[in-house]
Amino acid sequence: MLMNRAETLAIDNPARRALQRWYEAPTLRRLGGPLPAGARVAEIGCGAGYGTKLICDYFGAAQVDAVDLDPAMITKAGRRLARYGDRVRLAVGDATDLRAAFGAGDGSYDAVFDFAIIHHIPDWRDAVAEVARVLKPGGVFYFEEVTAHALARPTYRRLFEHPEHDRFTADQFCDELPRHGLTVLGSVTRISGDYLLGAAHRPIGTGEHA
Ligand SMILES: C[S@@+](CC[C@H](N)C(=O)[O-])C[C@H]1O[C@@H](n2cnc3c(N)ncnc32)[C@H](O)[C@@H]1O
């Protein structure tokens, strides 16, 4: 589901960008570790592309494939990321089908980033399955998510639009990961039942996953 105007303003502004740069990115790197040299990365729901910029500059990815369902977001991201040239590929598409967006086969990426997007997807488990499919063995899924608890808050309900059914708690999100062959790394950072940040990897030696 696309963001409405209020959420678009809330998600791409100097305060959120500072939060993403100084809190979210360092927390994700602490939890999931650094990227390997030459890392090929996918970002789902890249929005206006500030997270993509951090994946390049802060995490040091060699190549980023970033997808968003909203053509307007991809246009904004294209402006922000023009200076990265071929290092960043952008596509309008669905996080649940990275084959359609980038021709991504199984095990294509060293890492996948989710900066607050899976809660926007009605069939959110399909997005988790797709993340697991495209990760290489040893690859890391870095996630920052918004829970059902936050989405049920009056402010969220009044201002923003999200799928209403079958949203997840932090535990439900974490419990879904092993069903797709992903193992949570260390502890997950939970913020007042509303947000979670964490990392999970696809263990080396795992073949097919559910
Ligand atoms: C809350 S915004 C987060 C944007 C960006 N990751 C950030 O942190 O600034 C959620 C984004 O997910 C995108 N989105 C929603 N459903 C999607 C889907 N099925 N596939 C890809 N992107 C999707 C929306 O268009 C929106 O840009």
The ligand as an SDF file (V2000), in Angstrom:
LIG
                    3D

 27 29  0  0  0  0  0  0  0  0999 V2000
    7.0700    4.0740    5.2840 C   0  0  0  0  0  0  0  0  0  0  0  0
    7.7240    4.1720    3.6580 S   0  0  0  0  0  0  0  0  0  0  0  0
    9.4590    3.8620    3.9310 C   0  0  0  0  0  0  0  0  0  0  0  0
   10.3070    4.4200    2.8360 C   0  0  0  0  0  0  0  0  0  0  0  0
   11.8180    4.3170    3.0790 C   0  0  0  0  0  0  0  0  0  0  0  0
   12.2160    2.9350    3.2270 N   0  0  0  0  0  0  0  0  0  0  0  0
   12.2070    5.1140    4.2890 C   0  0  0  0  0  0  0  0  0  0  0  0
   12.5070    4.5470    5.3280 O   0  0  0  0  0  0  0  0  0  0  0  0
   12.2130    6.3510    4.1930 O   0  0  0  0  0  0  0  0  0  0  0  0
    7.1530    2.6930    2.8970 C   0  0  0  0  0  0  0  0  0  0  0  0
    7.5210    2.6090    1.4320 C   0  0  0  0  0  0  0  0  0  0  0  0
    7.1760    1.3110    0.9590 O   0  0  0  0  0  0  0  0  0  0  0  0
    6.6380    1.4210   -0.3370 C   0  0  0  0  0  0  0  0  0  0  0  0
    5.8430    0.2120   -0.5850 N   0  0  0  0  0  0  0  0  0  0  0  0
    4.6310   -0.1260   -0.1020 C   0  0  0  0  0  0  0  0  0  0  0  0
    4.2750   -1.3440   -0.5120 N   0  0  0  0  0  0  0  0  0  0  0  0
    5.2900   -1.8110   -1.2720 C   0  0  0  0  0  0  0  0  0  0  0  0
    5.5270   -3.0050   -1.9720 C   0  0  0  0  0  0  0  0  0  0  0  0
    4.6230   -3.9940   -1.9830 N   0  0  0  0  0  0  0  0  0  0  0  0
    6.6890   -3.1490   -2.6590 N   0  0  0  0  0  0  0  0  0  0  0  0
    7.6170   -2.1410   -2.6690 C   0  0  0  0  0  0  0  0  0  0  0  0
    7.4450   -0.9910   -2.0170 N   0  0  0  0  0  0  0  0  0  0  0  0
    6.3110   -0.8110   -1.3250 C   0  0  0  0  0  0  0  0  0  0  0  0
    5.8520    2.7180   -0.3090 C   0  0  0  0  0  0  0  0  0  0  0  0
    5.6260    3.2170   -1.6150 O   0  0  0  0  0  0  0  0  0  0  0  0
    6.7880    3.5840    0.5190 C   0  0  0  0  0  0  0  0  0  0  0  0
    7.7160    4.2850   -0.2780 O   0  0  0  0  0  0  0  0  0  0  0  0
  1  2  1  0
  2  3  1  0
  2 10  1  0
  3  4  1  0
  4  5  1  0
  5  6  1  0
  5  7  1  0
  7  8  2  0
  7  9  1  0
 10 11  1  0
 11 12  1  0
 11 26  1  0
 12 13  1  0
 13 14  1  0
 13 24  1  0
 14 15  1  0
 14 23  1  0
 15 16  2  0
 16 17  1  0
 17 18  1  0
 17 23  2  0
 18 19  1  0
 18 20  2  0
 20 21  1  0
 21 22  2  0
 22 23  1  0
 24 25  1  0
 24 26  1  0
 26 27  1  0
M  CHG  2   2   1   9  -1
M  END
$$$$
